[in-house]
Amino acid sequence: MSIREEYWGVPYQIIDGRQTYFDIYEEKWQTELKVNDNVGNALRLKIRERLPDDPPSQYWGWLETDSDYYEMIQPVRLFFDMCFTYGVKAEEDKGRGRAVNLHVELWPE
């Protein structure tokens, strides 16, 4: 199964010399709906699982079992972990999905 790579996010701040993005969703309207200030500011992003040769990444997302897109994408592991009441490992152990370290970049034009 092919995993979706196109998402939308809002530029937030530069951390460790890299632009970070928040409010990352599958559709542009979802990102813009999150906060009124996002309207017109959503950027198209390319997101995929981080490979061993990629630079380190703080982005994490959830890939639900049998799903073709990442959910709960966060630019900081702590923020991602907060999405799970009983912890990520508990959900992984139940076979519901897995945490994925993600590579995030602007969509190539």
C-alpha positions as CSV (number, residue, x, y, z in Angstrom):
1,M,0.0,0.0,0.0
2,S,1.3,3.4,-0.9
3,I,1.3,6.0,1.9
4,R,0.1,9.5,1.1
5,E,2.9,12.1,0.9
6,E,1.0,15.4,0.3
7,Y,-0.1,17.3,3.4
8,W,-0.7,20.9,4.5
9,G,0.8,22.8,7.4
10,V,1.5,26.3,8.7
11,P,5.0,27.7,9.2
12,Y,5.6,28.2,12.9
13,Q,9.2,29.0,14.0
14,I,12.7,28.1,13.2
15,I,14.1,25.4,15.6
16,D,17.8,24.3,15.2
17,G,18.0,26.2,11.9
18,R,15.0,24.5,10.4
19,Q,11.5,25.8,9.7
20,T,8.9,24.0,11.7
21,Y,5.2,23.5,10.7
22,F,2.1,23.1,12.9
23,D,-1.5,22.2,12.2
24,I,-0.5,19.5,9.7
25,Y,-3.5,17.8,8.0
26,E,-4.3,15.9,4.8
27,E,-6.4,18.7,3.3
28,K,-5.7,22.4,3.1
29,W,-9.1,23.4,4.4
30,Q,-8.5,21.3,7.6
31,T,-5.3,23.3,8.3
32,E,-7.0,26.6,7.6
33,L,-10.0,25.7,9.7
34,K,-7.8,25.0,12.7
35,V,-7.1,28.7,13.4
36,N,-8.4,31.8,11.6
37,D,-4.9,33.1,11.2
38,N,-4.1,30.0,9.1
39,V,-6.3,31.1,6.2
40,G,-4.1,31.8,3.2
41,N,-1.0,30.7,5.1
42,A,-1.1,26.9,4.6
43,L,1.8,25.5,2.7
44,R,1.9,22.2,0.8
45,L,4.3,19.7,2.4
46,K,5.8,16.5,1.4
47,I,5.9,14.0,4.3
48,R,7.3,10.5,4.3
49,E,8.9,8.1,6.8
50,R,12.4,9.2,7.7
51,L,15.2,7.0,6.2
52,P,18.5,6.2,7.8
53,D,20.4,8.5,5.4
54,D,18.0,11.5,6.1
55,P,19.0,14.2,8.6
56,P,17.6,13.8,12.1
57,S,14.0,14.8,12.4
58,Q,11.9,15.7,15.5
59,Y,8.6,15.1,13.5
60,W,6.5,12.2,14.6
61,G,3.2,10.8,13.3
62,W,0.9,7.9,13.7
63,L,0.3,5.3,11.0
64,E,-2.9,3.4,11.8
65,T,-2.9,-0.3,10.8
66,D,-4.1,-0.6,7.2
67,S,-4.2,3.2,6.7
68,D,-2.6,5.1,3.8
69,Y,-1.9,8.4,5.6
70,Y,-0.2,9.7,8.7
71,E,-2.2,11.3,11.6
72,M,-1.4,13.4,14.6
73,I,1.8,14.8,13.0
74,Q,3.7,16.8,15.5
75,P,7.1,18.7,15.2
76,V,8.1,17.6,18.8
77,R,8.0,14.0,20.2
78,L,6.6,15.3,23.5
79,F,3.6,16.8,21.7
80,F,3.1,13.6,19.8
81,D,3.2,11.4,22.9
82,M,0.6,13.6,24.5
83,C,-1.9,12.4,21.9
84,F,-2.0,9.0,23.6
85,T,-3.7,8.6,27.0
86,Y,-2.0,5.3,27.9
87,G,1.1,5.9,25.8
88,V,2.2,5.1,22.2
89,K,3.6,1.7,23.2
90,A,0.2,0.6,24.6
91,E,-1.5,1.4,21.2
92,E,1.3,-0.3,19.3
93,D,1.1,-3.4,21.5
94,K,-2.6,-3.6,20.7
95,G,-1.8,-3.6,17.0
96,R,-3.6,-0.4,16.3
97,G,-0.7,1.2,14.4
98,R,2.8,2.5,14.9
99,A,4.7,5.7,15.6
100,V,6.7,6.9,12.6
101,N,9.6,9.3,12.6
102,L,8.9,11.6,9.7
103,H,10.8,13.6,7.1
104,V,9.0,16.9,6.3
105,E,9.9,19.3,3.6
106,L,8.1,21.8,1.3
107,W,6.4,20.2,-1.6
108,P,8.6,20.5,-4.7
109,E,7.1,23.0,-7.1
